[in-house]
């Protein structure tokens, strides 16, 4: 079911399937990818309890390789809707336990803010043991121009070394250098073959996508609690996905306990934790 939250400037539509934002109209203009090329059917999928291609091992049991978690295939339950904000929850079930053997509640709240919206993830441990997890965002941003006509401005100086992945989505250990500083120029070939640019361990917690000619802000995102930022641009599209992740993909051939992976959060029994991101135009 599609739900709508709005104010006088911004309207956000969310599908209860995946609790995924499907449309963002701000000042009368569509800001979210609407699948014009057909290459990607998503718009802003939620990544939980892991992000990227991962080889999943829990307590010595190998659950195989999965990608981006299971949220996009799960119907979320509506908790409350109050005009300019809405909250959904996903609870552990037989399908989720087939790849993630823990009892949890994953709350997602969307709220309209000035010139955009915020998304809050709250993870509650309902299991009898510590649960490992990592979250991620996968928002798409529609562009009026080619991606090479834009640049990304970081909050802080960064060493812009991208982690290279193979055709299967796993890290290879290689690095592709994009320079240093606050500015990442998005040249035409920066995502050859629709590859993902994986910037691991960044210092910034805010980034702005800008027009190269005018320096005008296209979108600004904040992502406290997320150490990695990924960029993806489907070939031939006028869009860019800007994706804050807590964990990274597995390395090719790596078999390691998920709880010991960098960026994974281990949440104690009976505890909960919240992460908030904002998107403004």
C-alpha positions as CSV (number, residue, x, y, z in Angstrom):
1,X,0.0,0.0,0.0
2,X,1.2,3.5,-0.8
3,X,1.1,6.1,2.0
4,X,1.7,9.8,1.7
5,X,3.2,12.4,4.1
6,X,3.5,16.0,3.2
7,X,3.6,19.7,4.0
8,X,3.2,22.8,1.9
9,X,6.5,22.2,0.1
10,X,7.3,18.5,0.2
11,X,5.3,15.3,-0.5
12,X,6.8,11.9,0.1
13,X,5.1,8.6,-0.9
14,X,6.2,5.4,0.8
15,X,5.3,1.8,-0.2
16,X,4.6,-0.5,2.8
17,X,6.3,-3.2,0.7
18,X,9.9,-2.6,1.9
19,X,8.9,0.7,3.6
20,X,10.5,2.2,0.6
21,X,10.2,5.8,-0.5
22,X,8.8,5.8,-4.1
23,X,8.3,9.5,-4.8
24,X,9.6,12.8,-3.4
25,X,8.0,15.9,-4.9
26,X,9.6,19.1,-3.5
27,X,8.5,22.5,-4.7
28,X,6.5,20.8,-7.5
29,X,9.4,18.8,-8.9
30,X,10.0,15.1,-8.7
31,X,13.3,14.4,-6.9
32,X,13.4,10.6,-6.8
33,X,14.4,8.2,-9.6
34,X,11.3,7.0,-11.4
35,X,13.0,4.1,-13.4
36,X,13.1,5.9,-16.7
37,X,15.7,3.5,-18.3
38,X,14.3,0.4,-16.7
39,X,17.8,-0.7,-15.4
40,X,16.8,-0.5,-11.7
41,X,13.3,-1.0,-10.4
42,X,14.1,0.4,-7.0
43,X,14.0,4.0,-5.7
44,X,15.2,4.0,-2.1
45,X,15.5,0.5,-0.8
46,X,16.3,-0.1,2.9
47,X,19.4,-2.1,3.6
48,X,19.1,-4.2,6.7
49,X,20.5,-6.3,8.5
50,X,23.5,-5.9,6.1
51,X,24.5,-3.9,3.0
52,X,26.1,-5.1,-0.2
53,X,27.1,-8.6,-1.2
54,X,27.9,-10.5,1.9
55,X,29.0,-14.0,2.9
56,X,27.0,-14.5,6.1
57,X,28.3,-16.6,8.9
58,X,26.6,-16.6,12.3
59,X,27.9,-18.7,15.2
60,X,29.8,-20.9,12.8
61,X,26.8,-21.6,10.5
62,X,27.3,-20.4,6.9
63,X,24.0,-18.9,5.5
64,X,25.6,-18.3,2.1
65,X,25.8,-15.2,0.0
66,X,23.1,-12.5,0.2
67,X,22.8,-9.0,-1.1
68,X,21.4,-5.9,0.7
69,X,19.3,-7.8,3.2
70,X,15.6,-8.7,2.9
71,X,13.6,-5.5,3.5
72,X,12.6,-4.8,-0.1
73,X,10.8,-8.1,-0.2
74,X,9.0,-7.8,3.1
75,X,5.6,-6.1,3.9
76,X,6.1,-3.6,6.8
77,X,3.4,-3.1,9.3
78,X,2.0,0.5,9.8
79,X,2.6,1.7,13.4
80,X,1.3,5.2,13.1
81,X,0.6,7.9,10.5
82,X,0.3,11.6,11.7
83,X,0.2,13.9,8.6
84,X,3.8,14.8,8.2
85,X,5.4,11.6,9.6
86,X,4.8,7.9,9.5
87,X,6.3,4.9,11.2
88,X,6.5,1.2,10.0
89,X,7.9,-1.9,11.6
90,X,9.3,-5.2,10.4
91,X,9.4,-8.1,12.9
92,X,11.4,-11.3,12.5
93,X,9.5,-14.1,10.7
94,X,10.2,-17.4,9.1
95,X,11.5,-15.8,5.9
96,X,13.9,-13.4,7.6
97,X,15.2,-16.2,9.9
98,X,16.2,-18.2,6.8
99,X,19.1,-15.8,6.3
100,X,19.3,-14.0,9.6
101,X,18.5,-16.2,12.6
102,X,17.6,-13.6,15.2
103,X,14.5,-12.0,16.7
104,X,14.3,-8.3,16.1
105,X,12.1,-5.4,15.4
106,X,13.2,-2.9,12.7
107,X,11.3,0.4,12.9
108,X,11.5,3.0,10.1
109,X,10.1,6.5,10.6
110,X,9.9,9.1,7.9
111,X,9.2,12.7,8.8
112,X,8.9,15.9,6.7
113,X,11.4,18.6,7.7
114,X,12.2,22.0,6.2
115,X,13.1,21.4,2.5
116,X,13.1,17.7,2.7
117,X,12.6,14.7,5.0
118,X,14.4,12.6,7.6
119,X,14.5,8.8,8.0
120,X,15.1,7.1,11.4
121,X,16.0,3.5,11.8
122,X,15.4,2.0,15.3
123,X,16.6,-1.6,15.8
124,X,15.3,-3.5,18.9
125,X,16.9,-6.7,20.0
126,X,14.1,-9.2,20.9
127,X,16.5,-12.2,21.0
128,X,18.0,-14.0,23.9
129,X,21.5,-13.1,22.7
130,X,23.4,-10.3,21.1
131,X,22.5,-9.7,17.5
132,X,24.9,-8.4,14.8
133,X,23.6,-6.1,12.1
134,X,24.4,-3.2,9.8
135,X,22.1,-0.7,8.1
136,X,22.4,1.3,4.9
137,X,20.5,3.7,2.7
138,X,20.1,3.5,-1.1
139,X,18.3,6.7,-2.1
140,X,18.2,7.7,-5.7
141,X,18.2,11.3,-6.8
142,X,16.8,12.4,-10.2
143,X,18.9,14.8,-12.2
144,X,18.0,17.4,-14.8
145,X,21.4,16.9,-16.4
146,X,24.1,14.3,-16.9
147,X,25.9,13.0,-13.8
148,X,29.2,14.4,-15.2
149,X,27.7,17.9,-14.9
150,X,27.6,17.5,-11.1
151,X,30.1,17.2,-8.3
152,X,30.0,16.0,-4.7
153,X,31.1,18.3,-1.9
154,X,32.1,16.7,1.4
155,X,31.8,18.2,4.8
156,X,35.5,17.5,5.5
157,X,38.7,16.8,3.6
158,X,38.8,13.2,2.4
159,X,41.3,10.8,0.9
160,X,39.1,9.7,-2.0
161,X,40.3,6.1,-2.4
162,X,37.5,3.9,-3.7
163,X,37.5,0.2,-2.9
164,X,37.2,-1.8,-6.1
165,X,34.7,-4.7,-6.4
166,X,34.6,-7.6,-8.8
167,X,31.7,-8.6,-11.1
168,X,30.1,-10.4,-8.3
169,X,30.0,-7.4,-6.0
170,X,32.8,-8.5,-3.7
171,X,35.8,-6.4,-2.7
172,X,39.0,-7.3,-4.5
173,X,41.5,-5.4,-2.3
174,X,42.4,-3.0,-5.1
175,X,42.0,0.8,-4.8
176,X,41.0,3.4,-7.4
177,X,42.2,6.9,-6.5
178,X,40.0,9.9,-7.0
179,X,42.3,12.4,-5.3
180,X,42.0,14.3,-2.0
181,X,40.0,17.1,-0.6
182,X,36.4,18.1,-0.2
183,X,35.4,17.8,-3.9
184,X,34.7,14.7,-5.9
185,X,34.3,15.5,-9.6
186,X,31.8,13.1,-11.2
187,X,33.4,12.6,-14.6
188,X,31.5,10.8,-17.3
189,X,33.2,7.4,-16.8
190,X,33.4,7.5,-13.0
191,X,31.1,4.5,-12.8
192,X,32.2,2.4,-15.8
193,X,29.9,-0.5,-16.5
194,X,27.5,0.7,-13.7
195,X,30.2,-0.1,-11.1
196,X,29.7,1.2,-7.6
197,X,32.2,3.8,-6.2
198,X,32.8,2.6,-2.6
199,X,34.3,5.2,-0.3
200,X,35.2,3.4,2.9
201,X,36.0,5.0,6.3
202,X,35.2,8.6,5.4
203,X,35.4,11.4,7.9
204,X,32.4,13.5,6.7
205,X,28.9,13.0,8.0
206,X,27.4,15.3,5.4
207,X,27.7,15.7,1.6
208,X,26.1,18.0,-1.0
209,X,25.5,17.2,-4.6
210,X,26.0,20.4,-6.7
211,X,25.7,21.6,-10.3
212,X,29.2,22.2,-11.8
213,X,28.2,25.3,-13.7
214,X,26.2,27.2,-11.0
215,X,27.3,25.5,-7.7
216,X,23.6,25.2,-6.9
217,X,22.7,22.6,-4.4
218,X,20.8,19.6,-5.9
219,X,20.5,17.6,-2.7
220,X,22.2,17.5,0.7
221,X,22.4,14.4,2.8
222,X,23.5,13.8,6.4
223,X,24.4,10.4,7.8
224,X,25.5,10.3,11.4
225,X,26.5,6.7,12.4
226,X,27.5,5.7,8.8
227,X,31.2,5.4,8.0
228,X,31.0,4.6,4.3
229,X,29.5,6.4,1.4
230,X,28.7,4.6,-1.9
231,X,27.8,6.1,-5.3
232,X,26.0,4.3,-8.1
233,X,24.8,5.6,-11.5
234,X,23.0,3.2,-13.9
235,X,24.5,3.5,-17.4
236,X,22.5,6.0,-19.5
237,X,20.4,7.4,-16.6
238,X,20.0,10.9,-15.2
239,X,20.2,9.8,-11.6
240,X,22.7,9.2,-8.9
241,X,22.3,6.9,-5.8
242,X,24.1,8.2,-2.8
243,X,24.3,5.4,-0.2
244,X,25.5,5.7,3.4
245,X,26.4,2.2,4.7
246,X,27.6,1.0,8.1
247,X,29.3,-2.2,6.8
248,X,31.0,-3.0,3.5
249,X,30.7,-6.0,1.1
250,X,32.7,-9.1,1.9
251,X,36.1,-9.6,0.3
252,X,36.1,-12.2,-2.5
253,X,36.6,-15.6,-0.9
254,X,36.2,-14.3,2.7
255,X,34.5,-16.5,5.2
256,X,34.3,-14.6,8.5
257,X,31.8,-14.3,11.4
258,X,29.5,-11.5,10.6
259,X,29.7,-10.1,14.1
260,X,33.5,-9.5,13.6
261,X,33.2,-7.6,10.4
262,X,34.1,-3.9,10.3
263,X,31.1,-1.6,10.7
264,X,28.8,-4.3,12.1
265,X,27.0,-3.3,15.3
266,X,26.5,-5.9,18.0
267,X,23.4,-5.0,19.9
268,X,22.9,-6.6,23.4
269,X,19.8,-8.5,24.5
270,X,16.9,-6.2,25.4
271,X,18.6,-3.1,23.9
272,X,17.7,-0.8,21.1
273,X,19.5,1.8,19.0
274,X,18.4,4.6,16.5
275,X,20.2,6.2,13.5
276,X,18.8,9.3,11.8
277,X,19.6,10.6,8.3
278,X,18.3,13.7,6.6
279,X,17.8,14.6,2.9
280,X,17.2,18.2,1.9
281,X,16.8,19.9,-1.5
